[in-house]
């Protein structure tokens, strides 16, 4: 059907009649109006004139201006990918438990990462193909030095069709950069916050900074009151036994503030020690909320929403659930990801990536592209001319054509949905902090199909030569070969070998030195034949002050700028006890501690407290740790490590006022259980008798 310019779609006739349906009359009605034909004609002329002069409706204008969505960003399941997430750094100023592996991550050389001009160029190219939303992620994007100028460059793409420029951040330094970001075009912020307890925050992130995060939230709310229009969403990863008790406090953040809190099911990534037992499903979260707020109701979701949205009646804010593990939203997925080193990743849980960076840098011999080179090559203009490659008269540079074909091939390889929970748990994928970074490839594929045809439209993969995908280049460890039953071929031999190794494990040659083998090599002692008994150990140590300032601050209860010394030291001692096997090489891991008690006491300069060192003329701290377990080996090392962890934390928190502190007197006071039975230090026994 052809539409006349200026006509409203809502009023298009359904028949060939020249009159709209609301203007037609029946035959009987016409007979009744015979005496007034002249006035009816005049009325009709008036209606026709008003219809012609009426301005086009917004819907009609939008439909007329709309172009077919880019085939390069449409997969074989007709999902149109208009949402691009770009990692701008691999660095972060926090060390969240579920995000960064405990051992940390290697840092890439700067030359391996995308420069700001390269990010702007890729953004422009994707916007030219229909991307309307870009989100900058990390790592932590605010730690990038040029994040504000980068956002200004991307914000200028609003003239080319970009509608939303968003940021995912932990909020630590956001409040310092928020104003210029909003001026650059920032429209939405997803702020990651997993606890509202300052001390729990320090445990979960391994860093301080809770107050800075809350300051950023307050600043966003203040700016929205004066019309900034920033969409604020708080993302909370819920882990069983860690922060699940804080679900209700998070919900109540939206009582008086227009905040959407989204609870995320704990997802598996390399190094985050995911287990199904830790995962708290959204049905469980919703049940907890309904116990407190039984009237909570479902809110209509928008197209491509990743969360299921609810609202408590009377609350300004909303709550959402991102159910990646129990109820995936793959069917409406419209997201693509570019990693910080320039790889395109079509699925968060996928492990196949393709390098865009290498194609961009091919014209510069692999060197990073800076502002001068970008202007010299005219990259931004070239990206804009790539808009709708099939447009009449559209001239596309060979570089952009190659990029678009590689992007199109990757998008069309996207699967209908990601793997299920059981497979995801064991699938190789980046750590979450490195969803936007890669490591060198470990294995080189031996076979590549030369022709693949998609089931829906027959798109031939031979349009993009396999060498363009850079699978053989050392770009990423996420491209994996298919090796049928490779792990099962040698399974019997492996089992036989493991049985042989188990039977030939060395035993101690000297009962007094059980960690030495007959060949005088160290080994971890065998404990499988020891009986399971209740074990307990108590250790102490002293921190001596070298001046009176620390004692004065702590006595007055003012603490330090870092916080409560006593509480943080106790927490550090507990954490140290649990990490003992990671510090002491031959200590048995996984013994299952049943209790850790850490006591930190302030000793005065002339204190007569039992256990105090008479040489502490300026006072000090007395640390006692008691650790217990039910197992086959003792916990003496855990108790002593706990005291040292607490003592070192005391030093760290007080070193600003006393760098001459001395940590000493670390000793085991008592141990119970095991073959040696109950042992207690004589001085401790004497103190008890006195």
N, C-alpha and C positions, 0 to 999 in steps of 0.2 A: 504494500500500500504506500502510495506517495503522500507526503504531508506538505501542505502549503506553509511557507514561512509565515510566522505570526499566528498560526492556529494553535489552539491548546489541545494537547493529547487527550485531556479528559473530556473534550467535547467533539471528538472526531465521529462523524456519522457512521453507523454500522451498515447502512444500505447505500444504494446509489442515489438516494434522494438528495436534492440540493439543500434541503432543510435539515437541521440537526434534529435528533429524536425528540428533544424537549419542546421543539417548535411545531411538530406535526399534530394534526387534529383528525378526528374520525369523520366519516361521511355524514353521520347524523349531526355532529357538531357543526359541520360546514353549512348544512341546511339552516340551522338556527342562526347562523351568522351572515346569511345572504344580504340582509338589510344593512350590514355594516362593513361591506367589503373594502370600501375606500379607507376607512380608519384602520382596518386590519392590515391593509397593504402599507399604509404609512408606518404602522407599528413594526411591520416586518422590515421595512427599509431602515428603521432606526436600530433594530437589533443587529441587522447585517453590518451597518456602519460601525456600531460599537464593537462588534466582533473583529472587524478588520483593523480597527484602530487600537485594539487592546494589545499591550506588549506581550511578548512570548513568556510563557511560564518558565521558571527555573528548571523544571524537569525536562521540558522540551529543549531548552538551550543546552543542558548537560548531555542529553542524548545526541543532539546534533553535533556537538563538539567531540564526543567520545570517539576514540579510535580503537580498532581491534587490539586486544591485549597481545603483547609480544609472544611469539611462538617460542622464543628462546627461554622464556621464564614460565612456560606452561608444560607440566609433565604429562605422562601418558594416562594419568587419572584425572586430567582436566583441572588440576589444581593450579591456580594462578598465583605466582609468588611475587607479591608486591611489598614484601617486608624484608629488609636487609639488616642483619646485625653485623657490625664490624668491630673486631677487637683492635684497640689502638695501643695496647701494651700488654706485656706478660707479667709485669710487676704488680705487687700489691703491698699495701702497708698493714695488712692483717694476715693472720695465719689460721684461718677458720678450719675447724676439725674436719668438716665434710668436704672441704674444697681443696686444700693444699696437703699433699702427703707430708707425713711427719718428718721425713728426711729432706724436705725441701725440693726445689726443682732447679735444673740447670738454667742459667741465663744465656740467652742467645746473643751473639755479637750484634751490635746495632745495624751493621750492614745487611743482616739477614731479615730485618723487620721492615715493614712498609713505612715509607716516609709520608709526611703530611701531603705533599703534592700527589703521591701515588694513591693515597686514600681518597683525596678529593676527586681525582680522575676516575677511579673505579666507582665512586658514588655517582658522579655525573653520568657515567655509562649506564649504570643500572637504572637511574632515574629516567634516562632517555628511553628505556624499554618498559617503563610503567611502574617502577618502584615508587611508592608514595610515602613510605615510612622507613626511616633509618634510625637504628639504635646503636649508640656507641657503648661498647663494653670493654672488659679487660680479661684478666687482671683487674686493676682498679683504674679506670680511665682518668680520674682526677690527678693521678701522680704523674701523668705525662706533662712535660713542661709546656708544650705548646697546645694544650687541649683547647684553650679559648680561641686562639687564631684558627685552629682546625675547625672548630664548630662554626666560626664566622664564615669560613669558606664553604662548608657544607650547607649552612643556612641560606646562602645565596642561591642555592638550587631550588628554592621555593618558587622562583620565577619560571622554572622548567617543569614544575609539577610535583615537587616534594611538598607533602602536607604536614608531616610530623617529624620532628627531630627530637629523639629521646635519649636518655642516659640511664644506665644501670650503675649504681654506685653503693659503696658502704657508708657514705656520708661523713667520713672522718674529716675531710678537708673541703667538703662541698660548700659550706657556708661562706668560705673565703672567696669562692669563684662564682657563686650563684648569680649575682647581678649581671656581670658581663655575659654569662651564658644565656640568660633570658633575653638580653639585648641581641644576642647572636641568632635567636630563633628557637631556643629550647622550649619544647611544649609538654614534655612528660618526663617524670623521674620514677624509676623503680629503685627503691632504697632497701638494701638487704639488712635486716635486723632480726636476730634469732632469739633475743632475750631482752627483758626489761629490767633485769637485775644487774647492776654494775659489776658485782663480783662474778656472777655467772658469765657476763660478757667477757671478762678477762680470761676465764677458763676456756670458753668456746672459741675465742679469737686469738688466744695466746698473746694478746696485746691490750694496752689501755686504750681509751678513746670513747667510752660510752657517752660522756657529757658532750663531746664534739658532735656525735651523731644526733643527739637530741637537739642540739643547737641548730643543726642543719634542718631538721624537721620543723622546728619552730619558725625558722626563717622562711621556709617555703609557705607555711600557713599565713605568715604575716604578709608576704608578697601577694598571695592569692586574695587576701582581703581588699587589696587596692587594685585588683584587676589583672594580676599577672597571668592567670589562667593556666597554671601548671598542674597537670594531672599527676597526683601523688599516689603511688602504690607502695606499700611496705611488704616485702617478701620475707616470709619466715619459714625456714626449713625445720620441720618438726621431727625430732628424734626421740624415740621411746626411752624413758628413763633419764632424759637429759633436760628437755625443755617442754615436754608435753603438758606439764602442770601450768604453763603460762598461756595456754590457748585463750582462756577467758579474759585475762588482762589485755591481751592483744585485741580481742573483740571490742572491749570497752574503750579502746582508743578512739573508736568512731562514734562514741556517744555524742560528743559536742563538736567534732571536727570532721570535715568531709574527706576522710581518709579511707582508702580501700586496703584492707589487710588481706594478703593472699597467703594461705598456708600451703606449703609445697611438700609433697611426699618425698621422703629421703630417697635419692637416686644414686645408683652405683657409678663411680668413676674410679680410675686408677688411683690407688693409694689412700682412699677414704675409708677403707675397712668396712664396706657396706655389708649388711646382713639383713635378711628378711625380718629377723627378730627386732632390729632397731627401727624398721619402717613402721610408721604410724599412718594407717590408711585414712582416707578422707571420710569414710563412713564413721570411723571411730571419733574423729575430730568433730564431725557434725553431731554425733550423739552426745558428746560432752557439752557442746554449745546448747543443744536443745534441753538438757537437764536444767541449765540456768535460765535460758530464754526459750521457752517452748513455743513461742509465737514466731520464731525466726522463719522467714519465708523466702522462697526461690524468686529470683529476679530474672527477667528475660535476658538471655545472653545474646551478644552481637555475633555477627558472622566472623569466623576465624578466631574467636575468643579462646584463649588457652585455659581459662579458669571457669569453674561453675560458681556463679555469683549468688549470694544470699544477702538478706538485710534484716536486721532486727527492727521492728516497727518503732518509730520514734527516734531512731539513731540517724545522725547525719551521714555517717560512713557506711561502707559495705564490707562484706567479707567474701573471699573467694577461695577456691580450692583448686590447685594445679595437680591433677591426678595422673601424672605421667606413668605411674607404675600400675595402678589398678584400673583406670578407665582412660586409655590414651585418646588423644584428640588428633590423631594422624590424618583422619579423613578430611579435615578442614585446614591442614597445615599450609601456611603460605609464607614460611620463613626460610631464608637462606643465610648462611654464615660465612664471613670472610675472617680467617684467622690473622693474628698479628704478623705472621710471616707470609701472608698473601695466598693462603690456600682456600679454595672454595669447599665448603662443607655443607651438603644438602640436608643432613639430618643430625640432630644433636647427638643421637646414640649411634650414628653410623661411624665406620672407621675408614671409609674411602674418601680421599681428598685429592684435589687437583690444583696445581700451582698456576695462579694468575700472575704472580709477581714475575716469574721468569719470562713470560711472554711480554710483559710490559717493558722489562729491562733488556730485551733482546737487541733493541736499537742502540743501547748504550754499552754494549759489551758486558752486561751483567752488573753494571754499576748502579747504585741507587739514584733515583731521579730527584733532583732538587727543584726549587722554584725557577731558577734560570733555565735549566734544561726543559722543564715543562713549557715555559713560554717559547723557547726556541723551537720545540717540536710541535707547538700548538695543540697540546693534548686535550685541553678543555673544549676547544672548538671542534676538534675531531670527534670527541665523545658526544657533543650535542648534534653533530650531523649524522651520527649513528641512530638518531631517534627514528624508530620505525623503519627498519632497513628496507621494507617493501614499499615505503612511500614513493610516490612518483617523483623522479628526479633526485632521489636521495643518493648522494655520493658517499661511500663508506671507505675509509682508509683500510688497507690490508690488515693493519694491526688490530683495529676494532672488529673487523670481520672475523679474524682468527679468534679473538677473545670471545665474541658472541657465540661462535660455533662450539668452542670448548665449553662455555657456560651451558649452552643448550644441550649438549651431550650429557653433561653431568646431571642437569635437572631431569632429563628424561630417563636417567638410570635410577632415579629416586623410587624407592619401594612404596607399596601401599601403606605399610606401617612398620614401625621398628619392632625389634624382637620383644618377646615377652619377658616377664620378671626372671624366670629361671635362666634364660639365655643371657640377659643383660648382666646378671651377676657375675658371669664367667667370661664375658666378652671383653676383648682388648679394646680400650678406648683411652683417650687422653685423660689425665687428671682434670678436674673441673677448672682449676686455675689455668690449665693449658688447653682448654677447649679452643683457645686462640693462640696456640703455639705448637710446633712440631719438633720431633727429634729425627735423627738420621735413620734411614730405612735399614732394617736389619736383614731382610731377605729380598732377593730380586726375583720377581715372577718369571717363571720359565715359559709360560704360554700365554699368549694374548689372542683372543678371537679376532679374526680379520673382518668379520661382518656380523653385526647384530641388528635385528629388526624389531622395533617395538610392536606390540600386539595391536595397538589401536590405529596408528596412522602410517605405519610402514616407514618411519624415519630411519634412514640408513646411517649406521654408525661410521661407514666408510667415508662420510663427508668430512670427518675429522680424523686425520691420520693418528695412529697410536703414539707416534713419537711426540705429537703435540701435547699429549697428556702428561708427559714427563714422569711416567711411572718408574722408569729405570733410574731417574736422577735421585740423588740422596736428599730428598725433600722431606719425606714424612714416613714414619713407621706405621702409619695406619692403613696403607695399602697392603692387603694380604692375599696370598695365593690360595687357591682352592686345592687342597691335597687330600683326596679321599682316603679316609681310614689311616692316615699317616701315623696318628698317635697309637692306633691299635696294632700296627704291624709288629712292633717290638714290645708289646705289652707283656708277653710271657717272659721274654728275656729280661725285661726290666724288673718284673716281679722276682725272677730267680736271682738277679743281681742284688736286689734289695734284701732278699732273705739271706744271701751269702754275707753281705755287709753286716747285717744285723747280728749274725752269729759270730762274726769275727771282730766285733768292736773291742778295742783294747781295754784291759782292766788295769787297775792301779797296782803297781809293784810294791809300793810302800804304804801300809795302812795309815801312817801318820801324814802322808802327803798324797791324798787320793787324786789330785789333779795331774799327777805324773804317771805316764805309762812306763812299761819296762824299758822302752828305748829313751826314756827321759824326755818325752814330748808331752806337752800339755794337752788335756782333753777335758770334756765335760763329763763328770762322773755319772755312772749309771745309778738310777734311783728306782727303777721299775720293780725291784724286788724288796724295797723297803716298805714297811707297813705304813698305812695312813694313820697319822695321829694328829692331835691338836698341837699346833706350834705357836709359840709366842716369843717375842724378843723386844727388849726395851733398850734404847740408847740415848745418850745425852751429849751435848756440846755447849760451849760458851762462846759468846761474842763480847769481846772487851772493848770498851770505848776508850779513845785516846784523848778526848776532851769532854767537857761537861755539857756541851750543846745538845747531843742526842738525848741524854737522860732528861734534860730540862724540857725538851719538846714533848717527849713521850709521857713524862710525868704530868704535864699540863693537859694532855689529851689532844693536843693540836695536830699531831701526826706530821706528815710531810706532804709536799705537793703531789706525790705519787699515790697518796691514799693512806688507808689504815694499815700500818706496819704489821700489827699482830695478826689481823685476819688474812692478809695476803701471804704472810709467812706460813701460817697454818696450811693454807691451800697449797702453797708451793711444796711443803713437806709431804702432803698427801700425794700430790702428783709425782714427786720424786720417788716415793716408795713404789708406785705403780710402774715407773720407768726404769727401775733398777736393772733388769736384764739388758736394757739397751745401753747401759753405761758400764756395767761390770761384765767382762767378756764371758766368763765361765759360769755365770749365774743362770739358774734354770728359769726359762720363761713360762708364763702361763700357769703359775702355781695356784692361782685363785685366792687372792687375799680376802679374808673375811672381815677385816677391820683395820683401820689406821687411825690412831689418835695422836695428834701433835699439840703440844702445849708450849707456848712461848711466854716467858715471864720476864718482867723488867727487874733488874737488880740495881739497887742504889749504890752510891759510892762507898758508903759505910755499912752496907747491908750485912746482916748476920744470918741471912737465909741459908738454910742447909744447902750445901753444894756450891755455894758462891766462892769465887776465887778471891783470896785476900789481896792479891796484887792488882785488882781492878779498882784503882783509886778514883776513876771517873764513872764507875758503874758499868753495866753491860746487860746482856740478854742471856737467859738460860733456856735452852731448847731441849725438850724431852719428846721422844717419839716411841710409841708402842705399836707394834704390828703383829697381827695374828693371822693364821690360816689353818686349814684342815688339809694336810697333804703329806708328801713323802720327803720333803726337804725343809730345812729351817728357813727363818726369815730374818736372820741376824743382819745380812747385808741390806735388806730392805729398811730395817730400822735405822741403821747408820746412815744410809743414803737419804732417808727422810730428814734426819737432823741436819745434814749438810745442805740439803735443798732449802730448808727453812732458814738456816744461818746465812747462806749466800744471798737469799732474798732480803734478809735484814740488812746485809751490807749494801746491796743494790739500792735499797730505798733510803738509806741514811748516808750514803757516801757523799752527798752534796754538802753535808755539814761535818763529816768526819771520815777522811780518807785513810786515817791511820788505825782503823779498827783491826783487831786480831781475832781470827777464828781459831779456836783450839780446844783441847780437852775432849776430842771426839772419842767416845768409848762405849762399849757394850756394858750395860748394867745388869741385865738378867736375860736368861733364855729358858724356855720350857719345851718339853717334847723331844721326840727322837730317841736315838740309841743312848746318847749321853745324859738324858734325863733333864733334871732341873739344875741349873747353874746360876749363881748369883755372885756378883763382885763383892769382895770382903768389905770394902768401904761402904757399899750400899747396905750390906747386912748390918754393919755397925751402926749406921744411921737409923735403921729400922729399930734396933734394940734400944737405942738411946731415946 
